[in-house]
């Protein structure tokens, strides 16, 4: 391999490690850090982010990149080296458009804004968070301006999370799936059959028993706890600092068993993807998931297509009964299946059922678009949020803590991010259909608690490639067809029309 390429890899490795160190501080901020350390933590993260940005955007990086591109022209276009350089070129061109001082300012405000959001949510006080959120949207608007865009300001941000996706393509996606989702939701609600099985999950579920249950399930599906761990956070997330250090978080509610269990399954989907990245990609831009949409496809696949499927529920019931013998006494698998798949318009996105979930994402996509384009002011957020919740889901939050303050994303500057959740749902169903075709006895395997063949297929077709392929290309390679909403629409209609006998 050329000297320029090796020098470039060594330089980028330092950038990766700086960013991982900043990420570890961010993980600690959301799990164990004392509240009084927030200001200093913001400075620490900001300093590391600024150093990483300066190192990556330095002229020497660009010179090494150009030299390596020249020296590898004769290689196969699909080689790891050529793919790595193409991704580096994309990231370098985006990063060099951001001044180092801006990167530091944004990083520091992210830390400050997160701290304010935590307090505002706990106190149900939107006014407390409003100034921080106004500044965040101002900074992110500046960021989009630095990146540049042709059609819509949203495109500059979304492309950083989901390469190739645009405001127009996301709007078209929602326009295509919204009518069917609304109609299916209304049909289910009107059927009045959604009460059956609900009692299966009523009871008292001690936190320590839930903690042991979730660790048991994580190990069963293949998450390697030697290279990962699980902790608690206000808003569950997965963070990774290399394939051998993947951190999951969840949250528990003694009255609601599904919250901790399915949060753990969801985050484990992210974690399995990161743990499955090829070892030779460590310390390079090819390590880890290729996009947030593909990442979300794995969390939704494990949480919903596996975790809420009949085979998994049949596997799960005796496990639950061992951990909670009194609460689950007399419950049968079909009761449990109906309970974990109950459809009911609700206030909280992360607790929403499969049918209504994308309507929560649509609401956020529309609000982000309006805030970025100036059609709406931050001060109007609570009123607009409540009005659209009423329109789309027929429910109105009683307070801002369960309304516009419920998500952590905007406090961290993750604006342009929400559509990837819905894209992940679409990808997950398409991947699931390909997986089922490859493993005809998959249902029987899952019911027996055998997850290795499934995990191996995902490893071979999704996980090992890390970020080598852009999302659309990866989905096409894994499933044999370009991304399509058809698989997801068919999955929802088939599952829930059968479940509710529509």
Buried (B, 14 or more C-beta within 10 A) or exposed (E): EBEBBEBBBEBBBBBBBBBBBBBBBBBBBBBEBEEEEBEEBBEBBBBBBBBBBBBBBBEEBBEBBBBBBEBBEEEEEEEBBBBBBBBBBBBBEBBBBBEBEBBBBBBBBBBBBBBBBBBBBEBBBBEBBBEBBBBBBEBBBBBBEBBEBEEBBBBBBBBBBBBBBBBEBBBEBBEEBBEBBBEBBEBBBEBEBBEBBEEBBEBEBEEEBBBEBBBEBBEBBBBBEEBBBBBBBBBBBBBBBBBBBBBBBBBBEBEBBBBBBBBBBBBBBBBBBBBBBBEEBBBBBBBBBBBBBBBBBBBBBBBBBBBBBBBBBBBBBEBBBEBBEEBBEEBEBBBBBBBBBBBBBBBEBBBBBBBBBBBBBBBBBBBBBBBBEEEBEBEBBBEBBBEBBEEBBEBEBEEBBBBBBBBBBBBBBBBBBBBBBBBBBBBBBBBBBBBBEEBEEBBEBBBEBBBEBBBBBBBEBBBBBBBBBBBBBBBBEBBEEEBBBBBBBEBBBEBBBEBBEE
